[in-house]
Amino acid sequence: MNPRAPEFDSKTFLANLTTQPGVYRMYGEGDVLLYVGKARNLKRRVSTYFLRASGNPRIESMVSQIRRMEVTVTHTEDEALLLECTLIKELDPRYNISLRDDKSYPYVRFTQHKFPRITFYRGAKLGKDRYFGPFPSAQSVRETLVTLQKLFGLRPCTDSYFANRQRPCLQHQIGRCSAPCVGLVDRTAYAAEVSKAASLLEGHGNELVAGLSQEMEQAAEALEFERAARLRDQIAALQRLRDHRNLTGGSNDIDVIAVAPHVTATAVAVISVRDGLNLGHASFFPRHPPGTGPAALLAGFIGQYYLQRHPPHEIVVSAVPHNAHWLETMLSERIGRAVHIVRPERGAKLRLLKMCEQTALQALGQHLAESADMAGRLEALGELLGLPQPPARMECFDISHTRGERPVASCVVFNEEGPLRSAYRRFNIATTETPDAERRSDTEVLREEAPITPGDDYAAIHQAVKRRYARVRSGEVPRPDILFIDGGRGQFQKACEALNELALEPRPLVVGVAKGPTRRPGLEQLIVYGRDVPLMLPAESPVLHLIQHIRDESHRFAITGHRGRRQKARTESVLEEIEGLGPVRRRALLKTLGGLQQVRRAGVDELASVPGIQRALAERIYAHLH
């Protein structure tokens, strides 16, 4: 047992503390991070914790636990604010307000193609594609994509699907695509529609409508009545989209942020308005210490929310944070124009704030109901399996492959709040048919694990569980209370063997979720470690519904990973196996010939015509593909 750390000597610490701006970190017993804060003047701010009683039980409890402190000096106040937000997001201190947002932000992407594709996108911005956003929620992106398709006929299909069409698809038949794949629209006309869509997303709606009106008049004068009618319909649709402007009092770009507090949880709703259009809302449930008021919560929330987002001209809030001026200065300097944080007293913006507050209350009610339901299910699950207390963390594994090709194992994680998506992991399973080039490039494949036979789900489960719980044993990953395995007794036994080989103690309770004889939902059998007879729960059992949810999520996550791996292999790894064909030449082949299918169909002469491909290499490519 570690000896108790000595009491914190605040007087000595303060005597040597600088008056420059910076960030301070408070650590408690066991070097646990308690709090991260920022300050214009470190000495003055930190002194307030020790020189007088705060009157706040939360603050006094935190101060009593301090065993040491660290500071990071910054050049400016803005740097301190940015560093504070980054550290809170990365380190998740106990007493800070933490925005639990484990997803990257959603964007609309226009691909770099002669007929650009519009698509939903999450992740880092790569290549020369154009990105618009971020949007407040995935639903708002999908609604925007449908609108752009209806207005401008832009294609949503993948490049490989586009390259192999011989007749228009259903999207063209329902009026959502101009069918450039079969030449129903030329490149110039399609590029003009792409430009209009980009103009709308960039907030130039007024200019777009004016330009379309001028085009419509010119088309009518030239007696091009069909084109004039299409432009008229586009203008009408754009005007309908912009009917929401009166809700914002004529403001172009604003975010409305409202807090719905509760004793056990707090909801924050964010409504985004761009160019007068309501892009939808997103709800957040930040973790925070008890007794945190709306103003204090927003002080921490706003900095973290806009850490990677582009702030609008105006941020309307339900409670003005105490550091509003500091936040305004930091956000303004970051984007090069003024940003204002206000709480309206009257008018259209107040009505929009009220609507946002109602949205937050609705989200809070649903969240509390789901949390109570989840707590009840976890308690019942713990009683069913004989656990001393309700499980706090559960993991579930599943395997997905297509006839043994490119198997992927999924590991999903649930806690008392439901899915913990930031902790999800996938494991690419190496088989005897996995190409050496792919195996070498696969950083997830452990060198000591021998490739398995394609289609051997038992060996795949064994490998995935062993790889995951080697990290659990080393302390890199928290140990779950329950390990679910999607499969029958064979998969269940292989998971137990993997844990035995690792000698993991204490080990999670292993539960196999086997489908019934007819594989219908509601007939699952639970194979529990230490019990000879499988458990069967009634189809209406809330515990069974929870287990089905966890199992279905692991199945979905595995399928998604397998499809991505399989698609990557079918478009790249076949070419990667060819000696002398590096990434530059592979890209030249695919770009010049229009995709892997066209490369397969090409003859030696056509392959040799690609820049950088000599005839000897072309003959080697042809021989490999045939």
C-alpha positions, 0 to 999 in steps of 0.5 A: 500500500502506498504511503499517504502523500504529505499535505500540500504546502500552499504558502511555499507554492504561492510564494514562488508562483509567477504572475504571468498567464498560464494553466494550473493543475491540481493533483490529489492522493495517488497523483489523481488529477483533480482540476485544470484551470486557467488564469490571467495572473497565476499567482492571484488566481491560485491564491484565491483557493487558499487565502479565504474560504470560498463558501462553495462545498465543491471547491472546499472539498477539492482544495482539501484533497490537493497534494501537489500542483503544477503550472504551465506558463503561456505567452498570452491569456488566449493560449492559456484558455486553449491549453486548458480546453485541450487538457480537459478534453485529453485528461478528463479531470475529476472536478472539471466540466467535461464535454463528452463528445467522442465523435469527430465532427460531421462534414459535407464532402465534395470529392476531387473528381471530374464529376464530384460526389457529395457525401457524409464525412467524419475524420481528418481532412485529407487530399484535395476534397472540399469540406463544408461544416462542421455540422451540429449533428449527423442528421443535419448533414444527411438532411443537407445532402438530400436538399443538395441532391434535390436542388442540384442533382449531384451524385451520391454514389461511389466512384466505382459504382459511377464508373460501371453504370450503363443506365441511370439508377433510381436516384435519377428516376426520383429526381435526385441525380442528373446522371452524369455517369451515362452522359445525361449532363456534361462536365461543364453543366455539372460543374456549374451545379457543384459551384451553386451547391458550394455557394449555398453551403458557404452562406452566399444564399442571396447572391445565389438566388440573384444569379439564378434569377438572372440566368432564368431571365436569360434562358427565357429570352433565349426561348430555352423554356425547359431550362428556365423552368428548372431554374425557377424551381430551384429559386422557389426551393431556395426561397422555401429554405430561407423562410426560417430567416425571420426566426433569427431576426435577420441574423446570418450566422448564430449558435444558440446554446441553452442549459437544462440543469438537473440534480443528477445530470445536465443537458446542453442543446446547441442550435446552429443557424448559418446564412439564416438557415436552421441546420438543426441541433445537437444535445450534449450531457457534459460531466460536471461536479455537483452544484455547478450552475448554468453560467459556470457550466457554459464557461467550460462548455463553450471553450471545449465546444469551439476547440475544433469548430468554427464559431459564428458571429454571435453565440446566444446563451441561456446564461452568460458565462463569467469568462465571456469577455475572455472567450469572445477575445480568444474566439475572435482572434482565432477566426479573425473577426468579432465574436459576441456572446449574448443573452437576448432580452426580447425579439426573435433571438429570445424566441429562438433561445426559448425554443432551444431551452425547450429542446434541452429540457426534452433531451434531458427528460429522455436522457434521465429516463434512459439512464434510469432504465439502464440502471434498472437493467444493469442491476437486474443483470448483476442479480441474474449473473450473481455479481456482487454489484451491478456491472460498471463496464461490459465488452462484447466481441463478434467476428465478421467475414465473407467466406473467410475473406478479411475477417475483422473482430469487433470489441464494443464497450458499454457502461452505465450510460450505454455505448462508450464509442470512444472505447470501441476497437477493431482487430484485423485477423490475419489468415493464411490467405492474407497477402504478405504485403497487407500483413506487413502493413497491418499494425494491429496484427501481432507478430507472435500470432500465427495466421488462422485458417480462413473461416475459423471463427473459433480461432479468430475469437481466441486471437481477438480476445487475447490481443485485447486482454493483453492490454487489459493485463498491462493496465492500458485498458480498464478491466470489464466486469462482463465479457460477452461473446457473440456465438455458441459454446465453441466461441465461448470456450476459445475466449475462456482459453485466451483468458487462461493463457494470459492468466488474467486475474481478476478476470471478467465473467464470460458470457456466450450469447448463442442464438436459438435453434431457429436463430430468432430474436428472443430465443437466445441462450446465455452460456455463463462461465461456471454454470453447466446449464445455459440460461434462457430469459423471456422474450420481454425481459429488459435484461435480454433486451440489454444483452441483445442491444450490446450483441447487435452493436458488436455485430454492426461494428464488426460488419462495418469494419469488415466491409471497409477492409474488404473494399480496401483490399479489392481496390488496392491490395491486388495491385500492392502485391505486384513487384515494382508497382509502388504507390505513385504508379498505382495511383497513376494506373487507377487515375488514368484508367478509371479504377481497378475494374478498368485496370483488369480489363486493360491489355498490355498496350493500354497498361503501357500507355500509362505514365511511368509504366514500362512495357515490362511492368505492364506485362507483369501487371497483366500476368498478375491480374490474369 
